């Protein structure tokens, strides 16, 4: 699945995002607004992980999202 599709369906994707990354708040998800770089940054911040690890997690999630 490509990111444009996820961004276009962000309201539907938010449930799956919160399922995957439960530390993200509703406010985080709203502010991300379908922007991949924002999602990576919020994951980094909330989980205290490196950017490359956050990128890897998002990439894995993208592949599984449907």
Secondary structure, 3 states (H helix, E strand, C coil): CCHHHHHHCHHHHHHHHHHHCCCCCHHHHHHHCCCHHHHHHHHHHHHCCCHHHHHHHHHHHHHHCC
